[in-house]
Amino acid sequence: MIPGMNPRKMQQAMKRMGIQQVEIEATEVIIKCPDKEIIITNPNVSKVNMMGQQTYQIVGEEHERGLSTEPEINKDDIKTVAEQAEVTEEEAKKAIEEAKGDLAQAILSLKNSG
């Protein structure tokens, strides 16, 4: 908003220009990046539609959370890969880690190497 301008007149001016603004009630906004998450707490979120293009304005308290680069590997996945590729569970686990958690890729790499 423009300081000193009547909010009602501002809304009317925006409407004449084809700009619509809607406040969104939100408790948290999360932006996911390849290596981290940006978390906005206590946000004020506005959705602005200007000539058919939607944009969001977010104001709040920013926090960052790093993401683990290690894939989460559970025992069932290891057993599945070991059975399908006919290898030990240790070999299966190593292949899953190398395939960054992609079970199909792990199975294919083990079958092609053996």
Phi and psi in degrees as a GROMACS rama.xvg file:
@    title "Ramachandran Plot"
@    xaxis  label "Phi"
@    yaxis  label "Psi"
@TYPE xy
-87.3275  126.373  ILE-2
-58.9265  137.571  PRO-3
83.3191  -5.2645  GLY-4
-92.7791  138.555  MET-5
-60.2047  124.511  ASN-6
-56.5784  -36.0161  PRO-7
-66.3292  -43.0225  ARG-8
-65.4039  -35.7937  LYS-9
-63.0973  -43.8316  MET-10
-61.7107  -42.2443  GLN-11
-64.0145  -42.4694  GLN-12
-63.9563  -42.2165  ALA-13
-63.6723  -40.2519  MET-14
-63.9514  -41.6698  LYS-15
-62.308  -32.3642  ARG-16
-85.1178  0.941964  MET-17
81.2502  23.7241  GLY-18
-106.67  125.154  ILE-19
-117.382  135.453  GLN-20
-125.762  131.713  GLN-21
-127.667  133.016  VAL-22
-82.1449  136.177  GLU-23
-111.273  127.251  ILE-24
-79.4644  110.825  GLU-25
-131.766  150.142  ALA-26
-104.912  -22.2242  THR-27
-162.679  144.642  GLU-28
-124.795  131.21  VAL-29
-120.005  125.938  ILE-30
-109.153  118.005  ILE-31
-95.7262  123.415  LYS-32
-111.951  165.905  CYS-33
-57.7863  -34.6077  PRO-34
-115.592  -3.40483  ASP-35
-160.405  170.277  LYS-36
-120.643  136.729  GLU-37
-104.096  121.293  ILE-38
-111.882  126.007  ILE-39
-107.667  115.484  ILE-40
-102.148  157.694  THR-41
49.748  51.0149  ASN-42
-81.9939  151.364  PRO-43
-109.279  114.162  ASN-44
-115.217  127.858  VAL-45
-119.912  133.671  SER-46
-104.137  122.434  LYS-47
-114.991  127.011  VAL-48
-111.132  112.238  ASN-49
-121.186  107.527  MET-50
54.0806  44.5674  MET-51
86.329  -7.56645  GLY-52
-98.6583  124.214  GLN-53
-94.1189  130.314  GLN-54
-131.85  158.318  THR-55
-122.802  136.8  TYR-56
-114.265  126.618  GLN-57
-125.173  127.79  ILE-58
-127.363  131.913  VAL-59
175.411  -166.111  GLY-60
-91.167  122.775  GLU-61
-94.6016  136.421  GLU-62
-135.313  147.705  HIS-63
-116.279  146.366  GLU-64
-133.51  121.774  ARG-65
-72.8186  149.075  GLY-66
-102.193  143.857  LEU-67
-71.2306  133.638  SER-68
-88.4964  -10.3915  THR-69
-84.7324  128.28  GLU-70
-70.178  147.818  PRO-71
-83.9503  119.937  GLU-72
-114.679  121.456  ILE-73
-102.539  165.477  ASN-74
-63.2702  -34.7044  LYS-75
-63.6956  -39.4021  ASP-76
-63.5579  -43.4352  ASP-77
-61.4114  -45.6017  ILE-78
-62.6886  -41.8318  LYS-79
-60.9331  -48.7967  THR-80
-64.2444  -41.9798  VAL-81
-60.8125  -43.9014  ALA-82
-67.492  -45.7006  GLU-83
-66.2445  -38.5736  GLN-84
-93.6084  -4.45539  ALA-85
56.3167  53.312  GLU-86
-132.519  175.661  VAL-87
-74.3241  162.81  THR-88
-65.2064  -32.9404  GLU-89
-63.7805  -44.5903  GLU-90
-64.7014  -38.9376  GLU-91
-63.3588  -44.063  ALA-92
-62.0092  -43.6875  LYS-93
-62.4412  -41.3898  LYS-94
-65.5889  -38.9442  ALA-95
-64.5586  -42.1769  ILE-96
-61.9076  -43.8629  GLU-97
-65.6878  -32.0018  GLU-98
-87.7059  8.47892  ALA-99
53.7913  41.7379  LYS-100
89.3218  -3.01579  GLY-101
-82.3517  104.096  ASP-102
-64.0203  -43.0035  LEU-103
-61.4994  -43.3547  ALA-104
-63.5566  -39.3369  GLN-105
-62.9574  -44.6572  ALA-106
-62.5404  -46.6168  ILE-107
-62.5212  -41.6377  LEU-108
-66.5933  -36.527  SER-109
-69.7147  -39.5508  LEU-110
-68.5604  -36.2703  LYS-111
-75.1728  -25.8309  ASN-112
-85.0057  -19.3083  SER-113
